[in-house]
């Protein structure tokens, strides 16, 4: 793996004017390991999440040197870089894909037990761990990391990131429940067993008010916004008091609110998961 990383770092720093002779062999090996989960854009080292910036460089090389190709079949037009065809999933991978228009791009990893409802899209660099449910109209963006036994409900958008290289991917840890039409972007980390109510939006700049612990959570350039373990988060609003105009018209801005931490009643509400697998 160190040889792949070294070669990718070297190729990324080289002039992009001409495709290097050794690009295809090393890129094909790189994609193979992304597809099997041996290479990831980010990994938990036991203490914190480590982002592998070289992996994003490898993905970007595929766009830099890939050639436009006509992949069109009988049913729909499909034109993309030849470095990123749709991934072929086999029965031996033990991934359940319900028919209806879902797409998994080459360079994404799906662990055994994943269920995908149509239509859904998983982009290059995405990592979806075992027994996770990907519901209808879900996007798992480039390099997003999704843990075990997660439920991404219908319409959920998980933001992707390739550039800038140093930007963090979105990370959803194990046993998280994400309600319908939620959006999680800009490197947010949602810790284990958290529950996001339908319509919750999380970004690096949106404040999260923790009613239980009486804290305000925010992200910054050094540290991502982190939703604590077991937190139950709902969409909310706050008055825009600094503006006389906003006060005059009673305007509010969006925020997210942690209303409690997961308890036995929350467990009952999420118990449906086991019956769907």
N, C-alpha and C positions, 0 to 999 in steps of 0.2 A: 504493500500500500504506500510505503514511503516513496518508492520509485514513481508511482503514478502521481503522487502529490508534487514531487520535485519536477517532473516533466511538465505538468500543468502550469506550475508557477513559472517555469522557463518560457513556455509557449505564450502565456498570457502577457509576459513582459516584452515579447518580441514584436517586431513591426507586423501589422495585420495585412500588409500589401499582398502577400502571397501565402497560399496554404502550405504549411510545412509538411515535408514528406512523412514525418512520424506522427502527424496529428491523428489520422484515422485509427491506427492500431491502438494508440493509448486512449483515445476517446471511446472507442468501442469497449475497451476493458473497463473504463470508468463508468459508462452507462450500465454495463452488466452488473457492476457492484452496487450502483444506485438501485437498480431493479430488484436486487435480492436483499437490500437493506444492509449490506456490509459497509457501505459508505453512506453517511448521513450529513446533512447540512448543519445539524446541531445534535449534541448528545449530552445527557446528564451524567456527570462524572462521580456521582455519589454525594456531592455537596452543592453543585450549581450547574447550570446549563452552559456548555461551551459551544460557541459558534465556530464552525469550520469554514473560514472565509475562502479557502482554496477550493472548496466544493462549488461555491457560487462562481468562482473563476472558471472552473471546468465546464459548468453549464453555459456560461456566457461564450466560451470558446465554440460550443456547438452552434450557437447563433452566428458567431463571426465567420466560421468557415463552412457551415452547412450550405447546401445548394437547394434552391427552390425546386420542388418536385410536385408533379401532379399525382396525388393519391386517390383521385376521384373514382368512385365505384358506380354502380348502376343507379344508386338512390340519391346521392348528394355530391356536390363538388367539394373537394378537399385539397388545398394547396398549402404546403408547409415546407420547412427546411427538412432535407433528407436525414438530418441528424436526430430529428424528433418525430418519428412516426408514432401512430397509436400503438400502445403496448398490447401484445397478445397475451391474454390470460387463459390458462389451462385449468381443467378440472382438478389437477394435482395440487394447485395452489390453495384449494379449499376456500376460495373467495366466492361469495354468492352475489351474482350480478343479475338483477331482475331486468328483463328486456324493456327497451323504451328510449334509448338514445344516450346512455352514459358513455363518457370517454375517459380513458386513463392514458395519459401521455407517457411515452418512454422516458425513463428516469425517475418514475414514481414507484414507491414501494407500498404494497398491500400485504399485511400479514394474514395468516389463516384465520378464518372466522369473521372477516370483514363482510358486511352486508351493504350493498349499494342499490338504492332505489332510483328509478329513472325520473328525469334526466339528472345526472350529476357530472361534475368535471373535476379531475384531480390532475394538477399541473406537475411539470418536471420538478424534481427535488422534494416533492411532497412525501411525507412518511406517515402511514396510517397503521397503527398497531392493532393487535389481535382483538377480535370480538367487538369492534367499533361499528356503529350504525351510521351510514351516510345516507340521509334521507333525500327526498326529491328536491331538485333545484338548489343543491348545495355546491358551492365552489370551495375546494381546498387549493389555495394558491401556492405558487412556487415556493419550495423550501419549508412550507408550514409543517410543523411536527404535531401529530395527533396521537394521543396515548391509547392505552387499552380500555376497552369497555366504555368508550365515549359515545354519546348520542348527539349527532349534529342534526337537529330537526329541520324540517322543510324550509327552504329559503335562506339557510345560514350562509354567510359569506366569511370565509377565512382568508384574510389578505395575504398576498404573496410578496416576496421581496428578492430581487437579484441585485439591483443597484440602488444606492451605493453599496460597494462590497462590504463595508463595515456594518451595514444596517442589520438589525436582529430580525429573525423570522418570528412569526406568531407561534406560540407553543401552548398546546392544550394538554394538560397532564391527565393521568388515568382517572376514570370513573366520573368525568365531568358531564353534566347534562346541559346542553345548549339549546334553548328554546327557539321556536320558529322565528325566522326573519331577523335573527341577531347578526351583528356585524362585528368582527374582531380584527383589528388592523394594527399596523405600525409597531410590531414587535411585542405586543402585550403577552404576558404569561398568565394563564389561568391555572391555578394550582389544583391539586387533587381534590376530587369530590365536590367541587364548586357547582352551583346551579345558577344558570343565567336565565332569567325569565324572558319570555317572548318579547322581541323588539329591543332588547338591550344592545347598545352600541358602545364599544370600548376602543379607544385610541390612546396614543401616548399623551395627548393633551386634554382629554376629557377627565374632569375630576370625579373621583368615586368617594362618596360620603358613607362612612361606616357608622351607622347609628348605634351598634352594639358597643364598639370599642371607642367611639367618639374620636375618630381620626379622619383625615382627608388624605386619600391616596392619589398620587400623581406620578407620571413617568417623567424622565428627562433624558438627556443625551447619554448620561453615564449608566442610568438604571432604568429598565423598562417598568411600565405600570404592571404591578403584580396583584392579581386577585387572590386573596388568601385561601388556604384549604377550607373546604366546607362552607364557604361563604354563599349566601343566597342573595343574588343581585337582581334588582328590578330597574327599569328605566324611570327617571324622575326629571325634575326641573328645579331651577333656583332663580330667584328674582335678580334681575340685572340692576342692582341698586346704585352702581356708580354713575349711571347715566340718568340725567334728569328727564330726558326724552323717554327712556325705558320705564322710569318710575311713573311718568305721566300716563303712559298707556298700559301699564301693568305687564310689561314684557318679561318673559322668563327665558333662560337658556337651558339647554339640555345638560343633564348630568346622570350618573348612575348611583344607585343607593344600595348599600348592603343592609338589608332589613333584619337579618338574623343569620345564624349558622346552622348547618344541617342537623336535623333532629329526626326522631322516629316518624313523625308525620311526613316529613320530606321523603324519608325512605319509602313510605307507602306510596307516595305520589309518583316515585320513579321506579317502582317495582315492576311495572309493565315491561321493562326492558328484557327480562329473562324470558318472557313468553314469546317475544318477537324473534328470537335467535334460532 
